[in-house]
């Protein structure tokens, strides 16, 4: 478990459940941080009407240290507001939809999973993810269209925000304009299994292209159509921006930074690989470049492109020489935007800058 603070509030843990096949039955008992026993009822992941293609061979299989194409559930980053895992029973759980709508309604779990199901490959990230950080993950999600749900309740013409509320007290709001067919969903499944308790069971919100603090509500139980000038999500009063599009970023996974300490781990001189991942907001990664010790930029080989909603792996061959080398990466998306070199902190709407590591070669 990893503990990191966002202004001494965030609690982060890389936990979850191992990936299983679609239709797997889960029966798990866990203990929340608050000590509350939580039982997950036997649940079967609903099958999609149309499955996504079988994923390509994962390049990380042949490149040790490279991030996997899909993040295993047990390794997926987790960020909560510290109130523990809610004790939720499907016997009483419902999803209510209201606010500035013509037809307020609510659904049981069974009613929701009886709707048309689809699959979505999407990368989600935390706004607190520093340059080169690990608070990001990619998964194949299973769920229903949030676009359709909101359209059916008849949102007011002057509404501009969709707010979602969690059983643990969290709330998040994103522009209603993001319901544009990008795949926003109420998710019930993650990487082929029923959504793990720690990742939001029985249902969570996924909106591609937006940081999680404005969209990725776990244990969701209520959605309201509203306006930004009327309501704000959990993190806005705490200094974070109301708008949260994911920024263009890239990360070096391997080799790992060895710092400047005499006892730091080093790599051997000779042929090796520099590799990592890059991502953008609703734009494909078109190019990744790597620079060593300030020399000319080298074009990296790009891994398979699942969708413009996911990260992309990359790698480049490197002949390491003895000494300490500085390695930098930058990405370009399909719109021609080049990743900014300006160093920007995470507050209020996400970090920026080129990821640079120092590697000791012996």
N, C-alpha and C positions, 0 to 999 in steps of 0.2 A: 504494500500500500504506500502511495506517495502522498505526502502532505505538503501543500503549498498554500500560501495565503494570498488572497486578493484583498488587500487592506485588512489583513487579519480576519477575514470572514470566510473565504472559500475553503472548502475541504475537497481534496481531490484524491481519487483512488483508482488505480487501474485494475478494476475487478469486473467480473461478469461470469458467464457460463461458457463452456466449450461449444463449438459449432456442431450442430447435428443436422440430419436431413430434414427436408420439408415434411411436415406432418408428424414430427417427433412429439412425443408426449412427455411433459415435464411434471415432476412432483417434487418440489424442493421446499425445505424448511430452513430459513436463515434467521439470524438475530440481528436486528438493526442496531446502529450505534447507541440508540436510547435504551437498548435492552428489551425491545418488544419482539416477541416471537411472531414471525410472519409466515403464513403457510400459503404457498402458491397452489391453487387448485389445479387438478388435471386439466390441461388445456391443449387443444390441437390447433396448430397454425393453419389458418384458412388458406386454401390453394388459390393462386392467382389465375385469373381467366386466361392471361397470356404471360408466359414466363419470359424473362430476359434470356438472351443467349447464354450458353455455358461460358463462364469466364475463360479467357485465354490462359495458357501456361504462365505461372507467376515467375517473372525474372528473378525474384528474390531467392528462388530455389537454387539458382546457380551463382548467385552473388551474395556471399555471406555478409551480413551486416546491413543489407538493403532492407528497408521497410517492406512488409508484405503488401501485395495489391489490396487485399482486404484485411482489416485489422481483426484479429480473433476477438471474440466477445470478452474472453477472460483478460485481454490486454487493453481493452478500449478505455480511454480516459473517462473519468467520471467527476463531475462537479455538482455539488449540492449546496444548499444554504445552511447546512448543519443541523437540520431537524430530524435526521434519520430517515429510514425507509418507511413510508406510510403503511399502516396495516389496513389493506383494502380487501374487501370481499366482493366477488362478482355477484353475489346474491343481492347486494344493495347498490353497487356502483352504477352510475349513469354518467353520460356526458351531456351537459346542458348547453344549449346555444341560444343566446339572447342578445340584449342590448338594442342597438339601433337597427332592428329588423322588423319585417312585417309579420313573421310567423315564428315566434319563439318555440323551441321544441326541445326534447331530450330523447336520448337513445340509450338502450341497454347495450351491453357488450355484444350479446347475440344479434341484436338488430344491426349493429355496426358491421360485424364480420359477415353478415348476410348480404351486404352491399358488394358491388363489383370491386374485386381486389386486384391490385397491381404491384409490380416490383419496381424498385428505384435504387440505382447505384448513386450514392451521395456521400460526399465528405463533409463532416461537420467539425467545426473548430470553436475553441473558446477564445473570446476576445482578450483574455489574459495570457494567451500564448505568446511568449517572447520570441524574438527572432531565433530560429533554430530549435524552438521548444517542441515538446511532445504532446501538448494539449490539443491534439487533432487526430481524427481517425476516419477511416473509410469503411462503409458497410453496404451490404445489399439489404434494403429495408422492404418490408411487406406491409401493405396497408391500403387505406381507401383515400379517395381524393378529397382534400380539404376544400379545393376550389368548388366542387359540387355541393358539399355540405353548406357552405356559405351562400352559394347562389340560390339554393332551395329555400333558405329562410328569408330571402328578400332583403338584402342590405340596403340601408338608406343611401340615397345618392350622394349625400354630403359626408358619409362616413369615410375615414381614411386609414383606420387602424383595426387590426384584428388582435385582440388580447386573449391570451390563454392563461388559465389558472391551474395550479397544482395542488394536490392534496397536502403537500408539505408547506404551503404558504407562499411558494414562489409564483411570480407572474411575469409575463413577457408580452411585448406588443411589437408587431411588425406592420409595414405598410400593406394595406389591402391590395395595392397595385402588384404585390408579389404573387398574388393568385392569378398568374398569367400563363398557366400551363407548364410551368417549370417542374411540376411534380410534388408540390406541397401536399403533405399527407398526414393522416392520423395513422401512426404505425403500430402494428401489433407484433411484428416479427423482425428479427435482426439476424442476418447471416444464416438464414435457413432454420432458425429455431424460434419458438415463442419468445417474445421480448423478455429478457432477464429482469428479475425484480430490481436489481441495482440500476438498470437502464430504463426504467419507467413503466414496467408492467402494472396494469394491463394495457395502457395506451400512452403514447407520447406524440408530440408534434415534431415534424421534420419539415423544414423549409430550406431547400438548397440555396446556396449563395449568401446566406445570412449567418452571422455569428450566433452561437447558441444562446447568448444572454438576451437576445430579442426574439427568439423563436423556438428553441428546442425544449419546450416544457415537458418534463417527465411527469408521470402519474397524473395526467391531465384529467380534470373533471368538469371544467367549465370553459366556454369560449364566449366572448362578447365582441360584437361589432361596435366600434366606438370611434372616437377621434383623439388625435395626439394632444389636442388642447383641452381635453376633458379627463383623460386617464393616462397614467404612466406606469411602466413596469417596475419590477422590484429594484433594478439597479440604477434607474434614472436619478432618483433623489440622492443616490450615493456617488454621483459624479460621472456617470457614464452616459454616452451619447444615446439619443433616442433612435438614431438610425445606425444599423450595424452591418453593412455589406462586407463580406470577407475580402481582405486585401490580397493582392498578388504577392506571393511569397515562395521561397524555396528553402530547402534544408539539406545539409550534408549529413548523411547517416554513417558513412564509412569512408575513410578511417575516422576514428574518434579523436577528438582533440586531446592532446597529451599535456597541454599547458607548458609551463616553463620550469617545473620542479625537477630536481635531479633524479628523483625516484619515480618520475612519471613513466607510464607504460609507453613503449615505442613500437614502431613497426620496422620490419627489415627492409633494407635497401633492395631495389629491383622492381620488377613489374608488379603492379598492384592495381586496384580499381578504386576510383572515387565515385561514390553513388549516393543517391538520395531521392527525395520527392519534391514536387512543385505543385502549386495549386493557385486558383484564381476564383473570382466570383462570377459564375455563369459564363465563363470563357475557357476554351480549351488552352492547354499549354502547348505552344507552337515551337518553342525553342528554350533550351537551357545551355548556359555557358559556364565554364569553369576556368578560373585563373589561379596559377601557382606562382607565388613570390612576385606578384606584380607583372608577370610576363603577359604575352598576348592571350586573349580569351580563346578557349578551345570549345568547340561545339560538342555537346554530350549526345549520346544515343538516347532516344526517348523510348520508354516502355509503351505497352499497349494503352490505347485510349478507350476507356469504358464509356465515358460520356463527358459533356462539358460541366457536369455537376460533381466530378471527382478529381482527386489528385492524379498526378502522372509520375511514374518512376523515371529515373534517368541514371546514366552511368558513363564514365569515360576512363579509358586506360591511362595509367600514369607510371612512369619510370621514376621511382623515388630514389633520391640520392641522400647520402649521409648528411646529417645536420638537422636544423629545424626549418620546416617549410610552412608558409602561410597559404591556405587554400580558401578561395572565395567562390561563391556561386550566385548567379542571377538568372531570372527567368523572363521570358517574353510570352504574352498570351496571344490568342488568335486575332485580337483587335490591333495588335502591334504595340501594345503598352509594354514598356520595359520596366521591370521591377525597380523601384526607387532605391537609391543608395543612401538617402537621407535617414539618419537614425531617429526614430520616433518611438516613444514608449507606448505601453499598452493602453494607458488612459488618454483620451476617453473612448476611443473607437478602434483600437488595435494597433499593434506594433508594425513598424516598417524598417527596412534596411537589409543589406546583403549579409547573409550568414558567412562568417569567416572563422576558420579554426586554425590552430597551430599544431602541427604534427611533428613529433620527434622521430627521426629516422636513424637507425643504427646499422 
